[in-house]
Every structure is written in structure tokens, then in C-alpha cells.
């Protein structure tokens, strides 16, 4: 199809800029720190098992305008029904007024010209899912968008899209976020947070139609938030937030509940942005630095300038396998404790750091790849030398999460604002954190021990990295003790 009208973003369609007033009450229950018990998943066991539609659960009976009666619309109906069940209890407890479900569900095929309208617009070429504040409705593209999300990230990721959109409906009815453009990022971050609170509901086995394990199942849903993000930070229409911010907001909801989401505002979001770069200095800048021996050497010098190790590791570019006697070689970069050596397979690491492209027939790039996929992996192996010098173990889950956390410390030190003080020879670009988060959710090698062993929860791996980015080295050492 030629001339697709909407770039894939799951956003609410606020067609009127009504000013919404009011504030949220506190959450019910006990709030848990997002960093609490990192060896589990926000207090839950890191479980394996099924994720998706619950076997044997009957489909929800819902009226859907424009439906073709297919499995995607059935999936959407099941998701929205479970989300409404969640809010039927949570909404009155949080806002002290009755919950009002959306007025209509609308499905369309964007390749057809005779589909229903959504939010007073034609749905031809409308590749999206959204909430419309004009008439309190939720609609979706059943032909292109949702099937690809289901294929790449699973059925719970489709439910997460609707949980995000329903978050916008909650905002609208509760009056907790203003409608001006400067509140757009708050709206989107808060909707991600509400989506995370619903994911907790699913993970606790409380949803009638969905189940989700807290290892690869939750990892895939978080990966969908990474994939559907603001790709160009210089675009004035970018208000969903980076992948780093989207995953953070989702995890806050999963960990602390909907009450924490309702309290989100511009100041809270800005505090999480710290000194991290938000835009490219020039519009044509890609932020990519090709991975070569020379650039890798510059990064290693920068790591040493940041941490000033008395015995810095030696770096060799002849391969990751250095014949180490006390550790397993991890391609494409490894650390050998007995010789205090980092071995690098330069070509393989460069391939890992090459930006990916969305296929011609694809809407969504599954993994975000780029130069920082390579450089953060190098940073994580450098942190093993730091841990060795501190007398810490190198082959435990704590090792793996310390590696992620200390890689986050390095990442923060590379911010242009911090580079002069840290002595950094290279600096961070706006998309680098997104690349790091994507890698942590996919293979987790940057959050692994000296033998390449990681923890099963991508949630915990990202938590550890963010702890380092926002908290610093002392926090890493105190949280990830033996």
C-alpha cells in the first residue's frame, strides 16, 4: 500500500484541547520501591511458563463497530474486558467516583476505503490504535498493526497497547492531566505507567483472559514499549518519550501501582531525565560512531578516566577468546580475571553495533540496534575488572546486575553535561540509552557475569542499569551486595 497516513505510534487522539483539572488521591496498598528485591520482579517470583490468552477462557462478548469477527478483534475484546475489570475496582478506590467504561469499540482495516470513521476521521490508511476524547471511544487497526505486534511480541503486548490507550480514557474522565501540548509527555508517560499497573494485575494471575510469566513473557511486553517509541528526538511531535523513559514509566506502574502513576507530573518526569541528552545538536546528526579499534580504544580510555583503576585491564583486539583459565569466553567481548584482560572480536562487536533497519513489509523494528549496543557491552566487561579490584565475586547473579548498574554509571558519565567533569573522551547521544535497554531486554549480555550468565528477568536487568544511570556508583555497590 502506498502513502500510509499514520506512523505507528500508539497514542491517544486528543482532538480537542480541553483543560482538565484535578489531582489524584493516593494509591491503595503498600507501595514498593522500583528497585526493591532486584533478584525477583518487583516482589514477584521470576516465573517461566505460558504468556498470552488463558487456555480455555471463553472470549468476551463485546459489541465492536466495524468488526470482521476475526481473532484479532476477539483478542482486543478480551484485552479491553480484562482492563475494564481492573479499572472497575481500581478507579473508584483511586479517584473516589464511579468508573465509566468507554462508550464504543471500533475496528477497521486500513487497506479498505469503506470502513467506519474513528475520532471524526476516515480510517483508510490509519495504521494505529488510540483513544478518542471527543466521544470516549477506543479503536484499532486489526489488519496491519495488531497482527504484527502479536507476531513479534505476543498477545500480552497487544493487551498492553490497549491498557495504555485505556490509561488515556482514565486520564480524561478523572481529569488528572491538562490538555495543553506541554502536558503531552506527561499524558503518554502516565498512560504507560497505567499500562504497567495492569500488567501487574495480569502477572498476579488476576486477569480472566490473559496470563503472563515474569521472565520472557514480561520481557517481550517491555520490548514492545521499546519498539514503539519516539524515534526522532528532534521531531516536535515526539511526545511519547524515549524507550528508556517508556520502560521506566511502565515499570513504575508495575511496581508501585496506579496510584503512583496518577501522581506523575512534568517535574517528576524531568527529574528522571537528569542530565541525559534529549535532542541532537544538529538535525542531521545520527549519533552513530562506527565501532573500530580506534573508537573502542577511546572508550576504554574514557572508562579509565571515569574510574581511575590502579590496575586497569589490558585490551586486546585479536578476539574475545584469550585462552582464559578462569572464565568462559563471551563473544564478541570478554573479560579474563587471571590476566586482567579484555578480549574483543572487533568485527563481531561492530556488527552488533550496526544500526538495524525496518524491513520493507514491516511496521516495527523488533530490536533497537546501534553503536551503543556495542559500547555498553564493552563497558559491562570493563566493570568486571572493577569488581575484581574490589574483591567482589565475578560469577553470581549479583555480579551480573552490578555489571548492568555500573554500565549505567558509565553511561551517565558520558552525558555531554557530565563529560568534562568525568574526563570522557566520547559523549552520549540521545538514542544510546534506548539501544542499551533493547539489548538488556533481548539477550542481556551487558547484564551478565564473567561467564556470560545473566538473570532471567529483563525487568531486573533494566532496573539495574537505570539504578546506575540515575543513582551512581555508591548505589550500585550498596544494592547489589553478595
C-alpha positions in Angstrom: 0.0 0.0 0.0 1.3 3.4 -0.9 1.1 6.6 1.2 0.4 5.3 4.7 -1.1 8.2 6.6 -0.1 7.4 10.2 3.3 6.5 11.5 3.0 3.7 14.0 2.6 5.2 17.5 0.0 4.1 20.0 -1.3 7.4 21.1 -4.5 8.9 22.3 -6.2 11.0 19.8 -6.9 14.2 21.7 -8.8 16.1 19.1 -9.9 18.8 21.5 -7.5 20.5 23.9 -9.9 20.6 26.8 -8.2 21.7 30.0 -8.5 19.0 32.6 -8.2 19.9 36.3 -7.9 17.9 39.5 -5.5 15.7 41.3 -5.2 12.1 42.2 -5.6 10.6 45.6 -3.1 8.1 47.0 -2.8 4.5 45.9 -4.3 1.7 47.9 -1.9 -0.9 49.3 1.8 -0.8 50.0 4.0 1.0 47.5 7.2 -0.8 46.7 10.4 0.8 45.5 11.1 0.2 41.9 14.5 -1.2 43.0 13.1 -3.4 45.7 14.4 -7.0 45.6 16.1 -6.9 42.2 16.6 -10.6 42.1 12.9 -11.1 41.7 10.4 -8.9 39.7 9.1 -6.1 41.9 8.4 -8.6 44.7 7.1 -11.4 42.4 8.9 -14.6 41.6 10.7 -14.6 38.3 8.5 -17.3 36.7 8.6 -19.2 33.5 5.5 -20.7 31.8 2.8 -19.5 29.5 2.1 -16.0 28.4 -0.8 -15.0 26.3 -4.5 -15.8 26.2 -5.5 -18.1 29.0 -6.3 -21.6 27.7 -10.0 -22.5 27.9 -11.2 -19.0 28.8 -14.3 -18.1 26.7 -14.0 -15.0 24.5 -15.6 -11.8 25.9 -18.9 -10.9 24.3 -18.5 -7.3 23.1 -20.1 -5.1 20.5 -17.4 -3.8 18.1 -18.3 -1.4 15.3 -16.8 -2.5 12.0 -15.6 -5.9 13.2 -14.9 -8.7 10.8 -15.5 -11.2 13.6 -11.9 -12.4 13.4 -9.3 -13.4 16.0 -7.7 -10.0 16.3 -10.9 -8.4 17.3 -11.6 -11.2 19.7 -8.2 -10.6 21.2 -8.9 -6.9 21.5 -12.3 -7.6 23.1 -10.7 -9.9 25.7 -8.0 -7.4 26.5 -10.4 -4.4 26.9 -12.7 -6.5 29.1 -9.9 -7.5 31.4 -8.7 -3.9 31.5 -12.2 -2.7 32.4 -12.5 -5.3 35.1 -9.2 -4.0 36.6 -10.4 -0.4 36.5 -13.8 -1.2 37.8 -12.2 -1.7 41.2 -9.1 0.5 40.9 -10.8 3.6 39.6 -13.2 4.3 42.4 -10.6 3.5 45.0 -8.2 5.9 43.4 -10.4 8.8 42.3 -13.4 8.3 44.7 -16.0 8.3 41.8 -17.6 5.6 39.7 -15.7 4.1 36.8 -17.1 4.9 33.3 -16.2 2.4 30.6 -15.6 3.7 27.1 -18.7 4.2 25.0 -17.7 2.3 21.9 -15.1 0.0 20.4 -14.2 0.4 16.8 -12.2 -1.9 14.5 -11.1 -1.2 10.9 -8.9 -2.4 8.1 -6.8 0.5 6.9 -6.5 -1.0 3.4 -10.2 -0.6 2.8 -12.0 2.7 1.9 -15.4 1.8 3.3 -14.5 1.3 7.0 -16.0 3.1 9.9 -14.8 6.6 10.9 -12.7 7.0 14.1 -12.4 10.2 16.0 -14.2 12.1 13.2 -11.6 10.9 10.6 -11.6 8.2 7.9 -9.8 5.0 8.9 -8.5 4.4 5.4 -4.7 4.2 5.8 -5.0 4.8 9.5 -2.4 2.3 11.0 -2.8 2.9 14.6 -4.7 2.2 17.8 -6.0 5.0 20.0 -8.4 6.6 22.4 -10.6 9.4 21.2 -11.5 12.1 23.7 -14.3 13.5 21.5 -16.6 10.6 22.0 -14.8 8.4 24.6 -14.1 5.6 22.2 -11.2 3.2 21.6 -10.3 2.0 18.1 -7.7 -0.1 16.4 -6.3 -1.3 13.1 -6.9 -5.1 13.0 -5.2 -5.8 9.7 -1.6 -4.4 9.9 -0.7 -3.0 13.3 -2.1 -5.5 15.9 -1.2 -8.7 13.9 2.4 -7.5 13.7 2.5 -6.7 17.4 1.1 -10.1 18.2 3.6 -11.9 16.0 6.7 -10.0 17.3 5.9 -9.5 20.9 3.0 -11.8 21.8 -0.7 -11.5 22.8 0.0 -9.7 26.1 1.8 -7.0 24.2 -1.5 -6.3 22.3 -3.2 -6.1 25.7 -0.6 -3.7 26.8 -1.4 -1.4 23.9 -5.0 -1.3 25.0 -4.0 -0.8 28.6 -2.0 2.3 27.5 -5.0 3.6 25.5 -7.4 2.9 28.3 -5.0 4.9 30.5 -5.8 7.9 28.4 -9.5 7.3 28.9 -8.9 7.2 32.7 -7.0 10.5 32.5 -9.8 12.1 30.6 -12.6 11.0 33.0 -10.5 11.6 36.1 -9.3 15.0 35.0 -5.7 14.4 36.1 -3.7 15.8 33.2 -4.1 19.0 31.3 -4.8 19.1 27.6 -2.2 21.6 26.6 0.7 20.5 24.4 3.2 20.9 27.2 1.3 18.1 29.1 1.6 15.6 26.1 4.7 13.8 27.5 3.0 13.6 30.9 -0.1 12.0 29.3 1.9 9.4 27.5 4.2 8.5 30.4 1.3 8.2 32.7 -0.6 6.0 30.2 2.5 3.7 30.0 2.5 3.7 33.8 -1.2 2.7 33.9 -0.4 0.0 31.4 2.3 -1.3 33.7 -0.1 -1.4 36.6 -2.5 -3.6 34.5 0.5 -5.8 33.6 1.0 -6.4 37.4 -2.7 -7.4 37.6 -2.0 -10.0 34.8 1.2 -11.2 36.4 -0.6 -11.8 39.7 -2.9 -14.2 37.8 -6.0 -11.9 38.3 -7.0 -11.4 34.7 -9.8 -13.6 33.3 -8.4 -13.9 29.7 -4.6 -13.4 30.0 -1.7 -14.9 31.8 1.9 -13.7 31.8 5.2 -15.1 33.1 7.6 -12.6 34.6 10.7 -13.7 32.6 10.5 -13.9 28.8 6.7 -13.0 28.8 7.2 -9.7 30.6 10.5 -9.1 28.7 8.6 -9.2 25.4 6.0 -6.7 26.5 8.6 -4.3 27.7 10.4 -4.8 24.4 7.2 -3.7 22.6 7.3 -0.5 24.6 10.9 -0.1 23.4 10.0 -0.7 19.8 7.1 1.8 19.8 8.8 4.9 21.0 9.8 8.4 19.8 12.5 7.5 17.2 13.5 11.1 16.3 14.0 13.2 19.5 14.2 16.4 17.3 10.7 15.9 15.9 8.4 18.4 17.6 5.6 15.8 17.6 7.8 13.5 19.7 5.9 13.3 23.0 5.8 9.6 23.8 9.3 9.6 25.3 12.3 7.5 24.6 12.4 3.8 25.1 14.3 4.4 28.3 11.5 6.6 29.6 8.7 4.4 28.3 10.1 1.3 30.1 10.8 3.3 33.2 7.2 4.5 33.3 5.8 1.0 32.7 8.0 -0.4 35.5 6.9 2.3 37.9 3.2 1.2 37.3 4.1 -2.5 37.6 6.0 -1.9 40.8 4.1 0.8 42.6 0.6 0.6 41.2 -1.8 3.0 39.5 -1.7 5.5 42.4 2.0 6.3 41.6 1.0 6.8 38.0 -1.7 9.3 38.9 0.9 11.4 40.7 3.2 11.7 37.7 3.8 15.3 36.5 6.3 17.2 34.4 8.6 17.7 37.4 8.7 14.0 38.2 9.5 13.2 34.5 12.1 15.9 34.3 13.9 14.5 37.4 14.2 11.1 35.7 15.7 12.8 32.6 18.5 14.1 34.8 21.3 15.4 32.6 20.8 12.9 29.8 20.8 14.2 26.3 17.3 14.8 24.8 18.0 16.1 21.4 20.7 16.1 18.7 22.7 19.3 18.5 22.1 19.2 14.7 19.1 17.9 12.9 21.1 15.7 10.5 23.1 14.0 13.3 22.5 10.3 13.7 24.5 9.9 16.9 26.3 6.9 15.5 30.0 6.3 16.0 31.3 3.4 13.9 32.8 0.6 16.0 36.6 0.3 15.2 39.7 -0.4 17.1 40.3 3.3 17.4 36.9 4.2 18.8 37.0 1.2 21.2 40.3 2.4 22.4 38.9 5.8 23.1 36.0 4.3 25.1 38.4 2.3 27.2 40.5 5.4 27.9 37.2 7.1 28.9 36.3 4.3 31.3 39.7 4.6 32.9 39.3 8.4 33.2 36.0 7.9 34.9 37.1 5.3 37.4 40.9 5.6 37.6 41.5 1.9 38.4 45.0 1.4 39.9 45.4 -1.7 37.7 43.3 -1.1 34.5 42.6 -4.1 32.3 44.7 -4.7 29.2 42.7 -4.7 26.0 43.5 -6.9 23.0 41.7 -6.8 19.7 42.7 -10.3 18.5 39.5 -11.9 19.6 37.2 -12.4 22.6 38.7 -15.8 23.3 42.0 -15.1 25.1 42.5 -18.6 26.3 41.4 -17.6 29.8 42.0 -20.2 32.5 39.3 -19.0 35.0 36.4 -17.8 32.8 34.4 -18.7 29.8 34.9 -16.5 26.7 31.9 -14.4 25.9 31.6 -13.3 22.3 32.1 -10.7 21.0 33.9 -9.2 24.1 35.0 -11.0 27.2 37.0 -10.4 30.4 39.6 -12.7 31.8 40.3 -12.3 35.6 43.5 -14.2 35.8 45.2 -12.0 33.2 43.1 -8.9 33.8 42.5 -8.7 30.0 39.5 -7.7 27.9 39.5 -9.5 24.6 37.5 -8.1 21.7 36.4 -9.6 18.4 36.2 -6.3 16.6 34.3 -7.3 13.5 31.6 -9.1 15.5 31.3 -6.3 18.0 31.0 -3.8 15.1 28.2 -5.9 13.7 26.4 -5.8 17.0 26.8 -2.0 16.9 25.4 -1.5 13.4 22.0 0.2 13.2 19.2 -2.0 12.1 16.5 -1.2 9.6 12.8 -2.0 9.4 12.1 -4.4 6.6 10.1 -3.2 3.7 7.0 -5.1 4.8 7.4 -4.3 8.5 6.0 -1.5 10.6 8.0 -2.2 13.7 11.7 -2.9 14.4 11.9 -5.7 16.9 15.2 -4.7 18.4 16.8 -1.3 18.6 20.4 -1.6 17.4 23.2 0.9 17.0 26.7 1.8 18.2 25.8 1.9 21.9 24.8 -1.8 21.8 28.5 -2.4 21.3 29.9 0.2 23.6 27.7 -0.6 26.6 28.7 -4.3 26.2 32.4 -3.2 26.3 31.6 -1.1 29.4 30.0 -4.1 31.1 33.1 -6.2 30.7 35.2 -3.3 32.0 33.1 -3.2 35.1 34.1 -6.8 35.8 37.7 -5.6 36.2 36.3 -3.0 38.6 34.5 -5.7 40.6 37.7 -7.9 40.6 39.7 -5.0 42.0 37.0 -4.5 44.7 37.3 -8.2 45.7 33.7 -8.9 44.6 32.6 -12.2 43.1 32.6 -12.4 39.3 30.2 -15.4 38.7 27.0 -14.7 40.6 23.7 -13.0 39.8 24.9 -10.0 41.9 27.9 -9.8 39.5 25.6 -9.6 36.5 23.4 -6.9 38.0 26.4 -4.9 39.2 27.7 -5.1 35.7 24.5 -3.6 34.4 24.4 -1.0 37.1 28.0 0.1 36.7 27.4 0.3 33.0 24.7 2.7 33.8 27.1 4.8 35.8 29.5 4.9 32.9 26.5 5.9 30.6 25.6 8.8 32.8 29.2 10.0 32.9 29.2 10.1 29.1 26.4 12.7 29.1 27.6 15.9 27.4 26.8 17.7 30.6 29.0 15.4 32.7 31.7 14.7 30.2 34.1 17.5 31.1 34.0 16.6 34.8 34.4 12.9 34.2 37.2 13.3 31.6 35.2 11.4 29.0 36.8 11.4 25.5 33.4 10.4 23.9 29.9 11.5 24.8 26.4 10.1 24.8 23.8 10.6 22.0 20.0 10.8 22.6 19.3 7.3 21.3 22.1 5.5 23.1 20.1 4.6 26.2 17.3 3.1 24.0 19.9 0.8 22.4 21.2 -0.2 25.8 17.7 -1.0 27.1 16.8 -3.0 24.0 19.9 -5.2 24.4 19.2 -5.7 28.1 15.8 -7.0 27.3 16.8 -9.2 24.4 20.0 -11.2 25.3 21.0 -9.4 28.5 24.8 -9.9 27.8 25.5 -6.4 29.2 24.0 -7.7 32.4 25.9 -10.9 32.7 28.7 -12.3 34.9 32.2 -13.2 33.7 30.9 -16.4 32.1 28.1 -14.6 30.3 25.4 -15.8 32.7 22.6 -13.3 33.2 19.4 -13.2 35.3 16.1 -14.3 33.6 14.3 -11.1 34.3 14.8 -8.3 31.7 12.8 -6.2 34.2 15.6 -6.6 36.8 18.4 -6.1 34.2 16.9 -2.7 33.1 16.2 -1.8 36.7 19.9 -2.3 37.5 21.1 -0.3 34.5 18.8 2.6 35.4 19.9 2.5 39.0 23.4 3.2 37.8 22.3 5.9 35.3 20.3 7.8 37.9 21.8 6.7 41.2 25.6 6.4 40.8 28.3 4.0 41.8 27.7 4.0 45.5 24.1 3.0 45.0 25.2 0.1 42.7 27.6 -1.2 45.4 25.0 -0.9 48.2 22.1 -2.5 46.3 23.9 -5.4 44.6 25.8 -6.9 47.5 26.8 -10.5 47.9 
